[in-house]
């Protein structure tokens, strides 16, 4: 007998993988566009717009490829996922870089 609980780990890992891939794509696009706009647009706003666009494009592409009928709550979930991607793109990389700098400072103190 199959239950929905059996699918939760697979679905969560697929969602986390999607967020990671979309975040990397968002970061790459933001870095390129940021150079083209000469810093006229705030980077966080640009990251948010790009994250939403990339997430929604990916969502509609996957639904089209898998021939899934799109319902309003699926679009709402994709928009929610876009917020996660935007948050990860805006703050994830900065926090990761900050952590690496702290680790190298600790290693330099030990020497």
Backbone bond lengths (Angstrom), bond angles and torsions (degrees), N, CA, C in turn:
res aa  C-N    CA-C-N  psi(-1)  N-CA   C-N-CA  omega(-1)  CA-C   N-CA-C  phi
1 X - - - 1.450 - - 1.526 109.50 -
2 X 1.285 115.95 124.22 1.457 120.61 -178.49 1.524 110.41 -94.04
3 X 1.312 114.87 140.24 1.462 120.56 175.74 1.520 108.77 -123.65
4 X 1.298 114.42 165.01 1.463 119.52 179.98 1.524 111.04 -67.45
5 X 1.326 117.78 -24.94 1.459 121.51 -179.28 1.516 112.20 -63.78
6 X 1.317 117.72 -25.34 1.459 120.92 179.61 1.521 111.75 -69.64
7 X 1.314 117.35 -25.81 1.461 121.26 -176.28 1.530 113.54 -92.20
8 X 1.318 117.79 -11.07 1.469 120.69 -175.69 1.528 112.54 -60.43
9 X 1.329 121.10 -47.43 1.474 119.13 179.27 1.523 113.16 -60.90
10 X 1.311 117.68 -40.18 1.466 120.37 179.76 1.522 111.20 -67.27
11 X 1.319 117.16 -40.75 1.460 120.68 179.97 1.527 110.49 -68.12
12 X 1.324 117.70 -42.96 1.463 120.60 179.23 1.523 111.67 -63.33
13 X 1.318 117.25 -41.87 1.460 118.91 178.89 1.521 111.18 -66.94
14 X 1.324 118.04 -35.64 1.470 120.90 176.98 1.526 110.62 -66.85
15 X 1.323 117.47 -39.47 1.467 120.81 179.05 1.523 110.48 -66.79
16 X 1.334 117.55 -43.01 1.467 120.15 178.75 1.526 111.60 -64.72
17 X 1.331 116.80 -38.07 1.461 120.33 176.43 1.532 110.46 -65.03
18 X 1.327 116.70 -41.12 1.469 120.45 178.22 1.520 110.66 -63.04
19 X 1.331 117.91 -42.60 1.465 121.34 178.76 1.524 110.08 -62.44
20 X 1.321 117.29 -42.02 1.458 120.89 179.71 1.530 111.28 -62.41
21 X 1.315 116.75 -47.95 1.464 120.91 -179.33 1.525 110.83 -64.45
22 X 1.333 116.74 -45.38 1.461 120.06 179.35 1.520 111.97 -65.11
23 X 1.332 117.15 -34.09 1.460 121.09 178.21 1.522 110.74 -66.42
24 X 1.321 117.29 -42.96 1.462 120.42 179.29 1.532 110.25 -64.19
25 X 1.323 116.46 -44.78 1.467 120.22 178.07 1.527 110.44 -61.16
26 X 1.332 116.43 -43.08 1.460 120.76 178.49 1.522 111.14 -61.16
27 X 1.325 117.52 -45.38 1.464 120.73 179.90 1.522 111.76 -61.66
28 X 1.325 117.41 -40.60 1.462 120.78 179.97 1.527 110.17 -65.24
29 X 1.332 116.63 -47.60 1.465 120.21 -179.70 1.526 111.03 -62.72
30 X 1.320 117.14 -42.21 1.467 120.57 -179.28 1.527 110.65 -63.19
31 X 1.321 117.62 -41.98 1.464 119.76 179.69 1.528 111.39 -63.28
32 X 1.328 116.92 -40.21 1.462 120.07 179.74 1.530 110.76 -69.18
33 X 1.331 116.76 -46.75 1.469 120.50 -177.99 1.519 110.86 -67.87
34 X 1.333 116.64 -33.69 1.465 120.38 179.09 1.529 110.52 -62.18
35 X 1.309 117.16 -37.01 1.471 120.44 177.57 1.528 110.64 -69.03
36 X 1.330 116.90 -33.82 1.464 120.45 -178.33 1.521 113.11 -76.35
37 X 1.335 117.44 -31.00 1.469 120.27 -177.66 1.518 112.68 -88.47
38 X 1.325 117.91 -2.23 1.464 122.66 178.71 1.519 111.74 53.57
39 X 1.303 116.12 41.67 1.476 122.82 176.17 1.530 113.83 58.83
40 X 1.333 118.14 30.64 1.467 121.49 175.71 1.523 111.46 -82.43
41 X 1.325 116.96 -22.90 1.458 122.35 179.93 1.528 107.68 -107.81
42 X 1.338 118.36 132.94 1.472 119.30 176.76 1.531 111.20 -57.65
43 X 1.308 115.93 135.81 1.462 120.84 -173.92 1.521 112.37 -62.58
44 X 1.327 117.69 -38.96 1.467 119.70 179.92 1.525 111.77 -65.46
45 X 1.322 117.06 -39.20 1.466 120.57 176.73 1.523 110.17 -65.47
46 X 1.308 116.45 -43.32 1.457 120.91 178.03 1.526 111.08 -61.68
47 X 1.328 116.88 -42.29 1.469 120.92 178.76 1.520 110.85 -64.18
48 X 1.324 116.88 -39.13 1.462 120.17 179.39 1.529 111.07 -65.46
49 X 1.317 116.98 -45.73 1.465 120.86 -179.11 1.524 110.65 -64.10
50 X 1.328 116.41 -45.23 1.465 120.50 -179.91 1.524 110.55 -65.12
51 X 1.328 117.73 -41.30 1.469 120.54 179.82 1.523 111.54 -62.37
52 X 1.329 116.60 -43.05 1.465 119.72 178.13 1.528 111.09 -64.40
53 X 1.321 116.47 -44.08 1.465 119.95 -179.08 1.525 111.14 -64.25
54 X 1.316 116.95 -45.54 1.470 120.72 -178.82 1.526 110.47 -65.40
55 X 1.324 116.97 -42.92 1.463 120.47 -179.06 1.525 111.65 -64.83
56 X 1.322 116.74 -46.14 1.464 119.07 -179.35 1.531 111.72 -67.99
57 X 1.328 117.41 -38.59 1.464 119.48 175.85 1.525 111.42 -62.55
58 X 1.326 116.62 -42.55 1.462 120.14 178.54 1.531 110.64 -64.90
59 X 1.331 116.72 -40.64 1.464 120.56 179.19 1.521 111.63 -61.47
60 X 1.333 116.32 -49.35 1.463 119.33 -179.34 1.524 111.81 -66.69
61 X 1.329 117.04 -33.92 1.462 119.97 177.76 1.527 111.12 -66.27
62 X 1.327 117.14 -44.23 1.469 120.49 179.33 1.521 110.45 -64.95
63 X 1.333 116.94 -42.12 1.468 119.30 177.94 1.521 111.33 -62.93
64 X 1.308 117.14 -37.62 1.466 120.74 178.89 1.533 110.71 -68.51
65 X 1.331 116.68 -43.43 1.466 120.55 -179.15 1.524 111.14 -65.39
66 X 1.331 116.93 -42.00 1.466 120.89 -177.89 1.523 112.69 -87.41
67 X 1.320 117.81 0.24 1.470 123.77 -179.73 1.530 111.63 56.51
68 X 1.318 115.12 46.36 1.459 121.71 179.21 1.520 108.60 -92.96
69 X 1.315 116.21 132.29 1.468 121.30 176.10 1.523 108.33 -72.97
70 X 1.319 117.23 123.84 1.465 121.99 -175.54 1.527 109.71 -84.78
71 X 1.330 115.00 128.80 1.455 123.03 178.75 1.536 106.93 -116.68
72 X 1.320 116.91 156.96 1.462 121.29 -173.72 1.520 113.14 -56.81
73 X 1.323 118.14 -37.61 1.465 119.17 -177.17 1.522 111.60 -72.77
74 X 1.327 118.16 -21.35 1.459 120.49 174.06 1.528 110.06 -70.79
75 X 1.319 116.71 -39.28 1.467 120.54 177.12 1.529 109.36 -66.69
76 X 1.323 117.34 -39.87 1.467 120.73 176.95 1.530 110.74 -62.00
77 X 1.332 116.63 -40.35 1.467 120.01 177.49 1.523 110.89 -66.41
78 X 1.328 117.56 -37.02 1.469 120.76 177.71 1.527 110.48 -66.15
79 X 1.333 117.24 -37.78 1.465 120.29 176.56 1.528 109.80 -65.90
80 X 1.322 117.10 -40.97 1.464 120.69 175.49 1.519 111.57 -61.31
81 X 1.316 116.84 -41.26 1.459 121.02 176.57 1.525 110.13 -63.92
82 X 1.334 116.64 -35.43 1.462 120.86 176.59 1.524 112.24 -61.16
83 X 1.338 116.94 -36.71 1.464 120.15 176.08 1.528 110.66 -64.24
84 X 1.333 117.23 -41.64 1.465 120.42 177.37 1.524 111.21 -62.95
85 X 1.329 116.30 -42.31 1.462 120.65 179.07 1.524 110.10 -64.16
86 X 1.323 117.06 -43.48 1.467 120.76 178.82 1.521 111.00 -62.81
87 X 1.314 117.04 -43.80 1.463 120.71 178.99 1.522 110.69 -62.27
88 X 1.330 116.29 -45.98 1.460 120.09 179.58 1.521 111.06 -64.24
89 X 1.326 117.28 -38.80 1.457 120.61 -179.51 1.532 111.35 -69.48
90 X 1.329 117.06 -37.57 1.463 119.82 -177.70 1.515 112.62 -76.49
91 X 1.321 116.83 -42.18 1.455 119.48 -171.18 1.521 114.18 -111.39
92 X 1.299 117.55 -23.32 1.460 120.34 -176.48 1.510 112.93 -64.31
93 X 1.324 117.30 -47.25 1.457 120.76 -177.08 1.527 110.79 -67.65
94 X 1.334 117.33 -41.05 1.458 120.42 179.44 1.527 111.11 -63.42
95 X 1.317 116.48 -42.62 1.470 119.93 178.77 1.524 111.26 -66.78
96 X 1.331 116.95 -38.42 1.458 121.03 178.08 1.528 110.51 -63.41
97 X 1.334 116.78 -45.10 1.459 121.04 178.78 1.529 110.72 -64.28
98 X 1.326 116.66 -40.58 1.460 120.99 178.19 1.527 110.75 -62.69
99 X 1.338 116.80 -40.20 1.453 120.48 178.42 1.526 111.07 -64.14
100 X 1.333 117.12 -42.08 1.464 120.19 178.63 1.525 111.14 -63.62
101 X 1.330 117.32 -39.67 1.462 120.50 177.63 1.523 111.12 -63.83
102 X 1.323 117.42 -39.57 1.460 120.68 178.33 1.522 111.35 -66.30
103 X 1.313 116.88 -37.91 1.464 120.53 178.79 1.520 110.33 -66.05
104 X 1.337 117.52 -43.31 1.465 119.43 179.40 1.526 111.23 -66.94
105 X 1.339 117.41 -33.93 1.467 119.07 175.76 1.523 111.07 -65.84
106 X 1.332 117.56 -38.98 1.465 120.50 177.73 1.521 110.96 -66.04
107 X 1.322 117.06 -39.54 1.459 120.25 178.83 1.516 111.22 -66.86
108 X 1.325 117.86 -35.67 1.469 121.54 178.58 1.525 110.96 -69.18
109 X 1.307 118.22 -31.73 1.463 121.06 177.69 1.521 111.35 -68.63
110 X 1.333 116.59 -36.04 1.458 120.73 -178.29 1.516 111.62 -68.46
111 X 1.312 116.95 -28.29 1.479 119.93 -177.66 1.471 113.84 -79.94
